[in-house]
Amino acid sequence: MLSPQRIVCLTTETTEVLYLLGQQHRIAGISGYTTRPAIARREKPRVSAFTSANIAKVLALQPDLVLTCTDLQADIAATLIKAGIEVHAFNQRTLDGILRMIATLGALVDASAQAQALIAQLSQTMAEARASASELATRPSVYFEEWDSPMISGVGWVAELIELAGGHDCFADLSAQAQAKHRIIAEADEVIRRQPDIIVASWCGKKFQPEQLMQRPGWQAIPAVRNGAIHEIKSADILQPGPSVITHGLPQLQSIVRQWAARQLFSKHWD
């Protein structure tokens, strides 16, 4: 057999994809942050966090391929490569990048047909969202907060999802920055100046505290705060760059935008 038979997935999205492709029998180990599918946590050993991994545990699994993602796992990848392990480092930051990751992973495990079917399904979901958004009378400005201290705005695929849902990322100019440190909003007043209609928070694994956000100095002047248009989407649904951002994150964004649009119509009716 030429394709890898013992794969260790150090990020959650590759585990998700392999299960969706029916290739879960190849998975020898997973990230401790894995949430989808739930069964993976019960049947696969956990060997890593995100920026750290138990190298001894990984090596003990005798993988013929380890999958990593982003520069934050570069040191882990380097250590494994030096130990003689084959490593594939993904680095998807956009929706197209996510689809390419699926295609590449499908090719690696001889499941290209299944991968193309999954890509077609996800592409159809995005097309339907785009068509639905085109019917909105107005598009709300959306501030997505990935972290609170320091304040970090949304990454590329999040900005794209907001657009698909019918909104406009008010920090779209920062979304192309791959590294979170380059998406830091140094001054909270900048959010006030951009006047978002909606705020969506996903504090990367930490519980969102809406009251903390609402109490920031001057933020009562923001339409989203004034009108109570503050929402949370769990990081597992929108910050892990795999199929779930489209199947779980996008529908939530669509619902949030539709709620806002319905309130706008109601307000106009009674004005």
C-alpha positions in Angstrom: 0.0 0.0 0.0 1.5 3.3 -1.1 -0.8 5.7 0.6 -0.3 6.5 4.3 -1.9 4.1 6.7 -1.1 5.7 10.1 -1.8 9.4 10.1 -1.5 11.7 13.1 -3.6 14.9 12.8 -2.2 17.7 15.0 -5.1 20.0 14.1 -8.8 19.4 14.2 -9.8 20.0 10.6 -7.8 17.2 9.0 -9.5 14.8 11.4 -12.9 16.1 10.5 -12.1 15.8 6.8 -10.7 12.2 7.0 -13.9 11.1 8.8 -16.1 12.8 6.2 -14.1 11.0 3.5 -14.6 7.7 5.2 -10.9 7.4 5.9 -10.9 7.5 9.7 -9.3 4.0 9.9 -6.1 5.7 8.9 -6.0 8.1 11.9 -3.6 7.0 14.6 -3.7 10.1 16.7 -5.5 13.5 17.0 -5.3 16.9 18.6 -6.8 17.4 22.1 -8.8 20.2 20.7 -10.7 17.9 18.3 -14.5 18.3 18.6 -15.8 17.1 15.3 -16.8 14.3 15.0 -17.4 13.7 18.7 -16.6 10.0 18.3 -13.0 10.8 17.4 -12.3 11.8 21.0 -13.5 8.4 22.2 -11.7 6.2 19.7 -8.5 8.1 18.9 -5.5 8.9 21.2 -4.9 12.6 21.8 -1.3 13.6 21.4 -1.2 17.4 21.1 -2.6 20.8 21.9 -2.1 23.3 19.2 1.2 25.0 19.7 2.6 22.0 21.5 2.7 18.2 21.1 3.9 15.2 23.0 6.6 14.2 20.6 7.2 10.9 22.4 3.5 9.9 22.1 3.5 10.9 18.4 6.6 8.8 17.7 5.2 5.9 19.7 2.3 5.7 17.3 4.7 5.0 14.5 3.0 7.4 12.0 3.8 7.3 8.3 2.4 10.8 8.0 1.8 13.7 10.4 -0.5 16.6 9.4 0.1 20.1 10.7 -1.4 23.5 10.0 0.0 27.1 10.1 3.3 28.5 11.1 2.4 28.1 14.8 3.2 24.4 14.4 6.4 24.9 12.5 8.6 24.0 15.5 6.6 20.7 16.0 6.9 19.9 12.3 10.7 20.6 12.3 11.2 18.3 15.3 9.2 15.5 13.7 11.1 15.9 10.4 14.4 15.7 12.2 13.1 12.5 13.8 12.6 11.0 10.3 8.8 11.5 10.2 7.1 12.6 7.0 5.1 15.8 7.6 2.6 17.7 5.5 2.0 21.3 6.7 -1.2 22.8 5.5 -1.6 26.6 5.8 -5.2 27.4 4.6 -6.4 31.0 5.4 -9.3 31.4 2.9 -12.3 29.4 1.9 -10.6 28.4 -1.3 -7.6 27.3 0.8 -9.9 25.1 2.8 -11.3 23.5 -0.4 -7.7 22.9 -1.6 -6.8 21.3 1.7 -9.7 18.9 1.2 -8.6 18.1 -2.3 -4.9 17.6 -1.3 -5.9 15.4 1.7 -8.2 13.3 -0.5 -5.3 12.8 -3.0 -2.9 11.7 -0.1 -5.3 9.0 1.0 -6.5 7.8 -2.4 -10.0 9.3 -1.9 -10.0 12.0 -4.5 -13.6 11.1 -5.7 -14.9 11.5 -2.1 -13.0 14.7 -1.7 -14.4 16.2 -4.9 -17.9 15.2 -3.8 -17.4 17.0 -0.4 -16.0 20.1 -2.2 -19.0 20.2 -4.5 -21.4 19.9 -1.5 -19.6 22.7 0.4 -19.4 24.9 -2.8 -23.2 24.5 -3.3 -23.8 25.6 0.3 -21.7 28.7 -0.3 -23.5 29.4 -3.6 -26.9 29.2 -1.9 -25.8 31.5 0.9 -24.5 34.0 -1.7 -27.8 33.9 -3.6 -29.8 34.4 -0.4 -27.6 37.3 0.7 -28.2 39.1 -2.7 -31.9 39.5 -1.7 -31.1 41.6 1.4 -32.1 45.3 1.0 -29.0 46.4 3.0 -25.8 44.8 4.2 -24.8 45.3 7.8 -21.3 46.2 8.9 -20.0 43.4 11.1 -17.2 43.4 13.6 -15.8 40.0 14.3 -13.6 39.7 17.5 -11.3 36.7 17.6 -9.7 37.6 20.9 -10.3 40.3 23.5 -7.0 41.2 25.0 -5.5 42.3 22.8 -8.4 42.8 20.5 -7.9 40.8 17.3 -10.2 40.9 14.3 -11.3 38.0 12.1 -9.0 36.0 9.8 -9.5 35.7 6.0 -12.1 32.9 5.8 -14.2 34.6 8.5 -14.4 37.8 6.5 -15.4 35.7 3.5 -18.1 33.9 5.5 -19.5 37.3 6.7 -19.7 38.5 3.1 -21.4 35.2 2.0 -23.9 35.6 4.9 -24.8 39.1 3.6 -22.7 41.3 5.9 -19.5 43.3 5.4 -16.5 42.8 7.6 -15.7 46.3 8.9 -12.1 45.2 9.3 -11.8 43.5 6.0 -8.6 45.4 5.4 -6.9 43.4 8.2 -8.4 40.0 7.3 -5.8 39.3 4.6 -3.2 39.2 7.4 -2.4 35.6 8.1 -0.9 36.1 11.5 -3.1 37.1 14.4 -0.5 39.6 15.6 -1.0 41.6 12.4 -4.8 41.8 13.0 -4.5 43.4 16.5 -6.7 46.5 16.8 -4.4 48.7 18.9 -7.1 51.3 19.7 -10.6 50.3 20.8 -11.8 53.7 19.5 -11.2 52.4 16.0 -14.1 50.0 16.4 -16.2 52.9 17.5 -15.2 54.9 14.4 -16.2 52.0 12.1 -19.7 51.8 13.7 -20.5 48.1 13.2 -24.2 47.2 13.1 -23.4 43.7 14.4 -20.7 42.3 16.7 -19.8 38.6 16.6 -17.3 37.3 19.1 -15.5 34.0 19.1 -12.7 34.2 21.7 -10.8 31.2 20.4 -11.8 28.6 23.1 -12.5 31.1 25.9 -16.0 31.9 27.1 -17.3 35.1 25.6 -18.3 37.8 28.2 -20.7 40.1 26.4 -21.1 42.4 29.4 -17.4 42.9 29.4 -17.5 44.0 25.8 -20.5 46.3 26.4 -18.7 48.1 29.2 -15.7 49.2 27.1 -15.4 53.0 27.3 -17.4 54.7 24.6 -18.8 51.5 23.1 -22.4 52.5 23.8 -22.0 54.7 20.7 -21.7 51.6 18.5 -25.0 50.6 16.8 -24.4 46.9 17.6 -24.0 47.6 21.3 -26.8 50.2 21.5 -29.2 47.8 19.8 -28.1 44.6 21.4 -26.8 43.0 18.2 -24.0 41.1 20.0 -23.6 37.4 19.3 -21.2 34.5 19.9 -20.2 31.7 17.6 -18.2 29.0 19.2 -14.6 28.8 17.9 -15.0 25.1 17.0 -17.7 26.3 14.5 -15.8 29.1 12.8 -12.1 29.3 13.7 -11.0 25.8 12.8 -10.4 26.0 9.0 -12.2 22.9 7.8 -15.7 22.0 6.5 -17.3 23.0 9.7 -16.8 26.7 9.1 -19.2 26.3 6.1 -21.5 23.7 7.5 -21.8 25.2 11.0 -20.3 28.7 11.1 -21.9 30.1 7.9 -25.5 29.2 8.9 -25.1 30.9 12.2 -23.8 34.1 10.5 -26.7 33.9 8.1 -29.2 33.7 11.0 -27.5 36.7 12.8 -27.6 38.8 9.6 -31.3 37.8 8.9 -32.2 38.8 12.5 -30.7 42.2 12.0 -32.4 42.7 8.6 -35.8 41.7 10.1 -35.3 44.3 12.8 -34.4 46.9 10.2 -37.7 46.2 8.3 -39.7 46.3 11.5 -38.2 49.7 12.5 -38.9 51.2 9.1 -42.5 49.9 9.2 -43.1 51.7 12.5 -41.1 54.9 11.8 
